[in-house]
Amino acid sequence: MKKHNFSAGPCILPAEVFQKASEAILNFNDLGLSLLEISHRSKDFVSVMEEARALVKKLMKLGDDYEVLFLQGGASLQFVMVPFNLMKPGGKAAYLDTGTWAAGAIKEAQKLGTVDIVGSSKEQNYSFIPKNYQIGAEYDYFHCTSNNTIYGTQMKSFPETDTLLVCDMSSDIFSKVLDFSQFDLIYAGAQKNMGPAGTTLVVVKKEILGKTDKNIPSYLNYQLHIDKESMLNTPPVFAIYTSLLTLQYMEKNGGIEAAEKRNEAKAKLLYDEIDRNPLFEGYAVKEDRSLMNVSFKLTDESKKEAFDKAWKEAGINGLNGHRSLGGYRASLYNALPIESVQVLVNVMQSFS
Ligand SMILES: *Cc1c(COP(=O)(O)O)cnc(C)c1O
């Protein structure tokens, strides 16, 4: 039976990507060797790395003032690398507290310097995105999280800042058109819209680095990773190759512009049903609703068992909400077809 995978991450990737990635494990580029056994310094893998880095810039419409890295350690390591590289000795950074991941980033930055939380929706259990906050030039940088994977809220615009703009885009990277040149540093764990777990995309404006006069540990130093063309040590070759396949797939299918249109149609289909159907209610405030992660719950908890049975019977996977929020969460990442959303909506309709 066909599965409809609404998992929040790791998550669905295009079927064609799974197919090609599995072929490369057996026989990469017709070399008679697996992708997993060749040298990362071989020309076959070096060209994977080069193409992946170039394609990110092309899809994001960024110029040569930016560098693209594929690192390890997940988005979680970026919680550490960002302050290590950008916080000046005795300096301070501004953070927007919009959810569990943002709070994780704040916690790490606090170990390295002063953090001002310029806006927070924590008191309302992160059901909205704080607005109308000020970020002065006294900060070394401002950090925000574009999409809050657990709560299902998403920033629809980004503030103009007099300081560097840093964004964790782990769960909505490549999902909608943005002027990426407004950001100084973007990072994203691959496993939500780009590839398998194991690599993290970092896009950084070169001129912001080297300004802190700090002795940064080599492995945490963006500049060293740039100097070594993202091969400071052995890179996670499978995760990077699979990410390249997704990037190629994305380019072939109309780029970020086309992905955005598909994502808007999928989210509308589901939110319309949540709003129409008296058995369900959404979690996030409407104006901040995420197009990627739709958090909702039953208005009558006693129907839980019956609803869970119904969606499981329809072949739906990964619909349970995050353990910290409960309820349901449908993740509508780029690779999820609208047909899968229609199956879920049908279940919700027939359930009423
Ligand atoms: C999943 C997620 C993370 C954590 O990513 P790891 O790669 O597991 O460290 C961080 N931020 C956001 C917004 C996420 O969705």
Ligand as a Chemical Component Dictionary entry (heavy atoms), coordinates in Angstrom:
data_LIG
# 
_chem_comp.id                   LIG 
_chem_comp.type                 NON-POLYMER 
_chem_comp.pdbx_formal_charge   0 
_chem_comp.three_letter_code    LIG 
# 
loop_
_chem_comp_atom.comp_id 
_chem_comp_atom.atom_id 
_chem_comp_atom.alt_atom_id 
_chem_comp_atom.type_symbol 
_chem_comp_atom.charge 
_chem_comp_atom.model_Cartn_x 
_chem_comp_atom.model_Cartn_y 
_chem_comp_atom.model_Cartn_z 
_chem_comp_atom.pdbx_ordinal 
LIG C1 C1 C 0 15.027 20.062 13.191 1  
LIG C2 C2 C 0 15.450 21.441 13.507 2  
LIG C3 C3 C 0 16.666 21.720 14.159 3  
LIG C4 C4 C 0 17.603 20.633 14.641 4  
LIG O1 O1 O 0 18.291 20.109 13.596 5  
LIG P1 P1 P 0 19.438 19.001 13.799 6  
LIG O2 O2 O 0 19.984 18.903 12.407 7  
LIG O3 O3 O 0 18.761 17.766 14.276 8  
LIG O4 O4 O 0 20.418 19.527 14.776 9  
LIG C5 C5 C 0 17.001 23.039 14.373 10 
LIG N1 N1 N 0 16.187 24.032 13.989 11 
LIG C6 C6 C 0 15.019 23.807 13.378 12 
LIG C7 C7 C 0 14.156 24.946 12.968 13 
LIG C8 C8 C 0 14.608 22.505 13.121 14 
LIG O5 O5 O 0 13.434 22.264 12.491 15 
# 
loop_
_chem_comp_bond.comp_id 
_chem_comp_bond.atom_id_1 
_chem_comp_bond.atom_id_2 
_chem_comp_bond.value_order 
_chem_comp_bond.pdbx_ordinal 
LIG C1 C2 SING 1  
LIG C2 C3 SING 2  
LIG C2 C8 DOUB 3  
LIG C3 C4 SING 4  
LIG C3 C5 DOUB 5  
LIG C4 O1 SING 6  
LIG O1 P1 SING 7  
LIG P1 O2 DOUB 8  
LIG P1 O3 SING 9  
LIG P1 O4 SING 10 
LIG C5 N1 SING 11 
LIG N1 C6 DOUB 12 
LIG C6 C7 SING 13 
LIG C6 C8 SING 14 
LIG C8 O5 SING 15 
# 
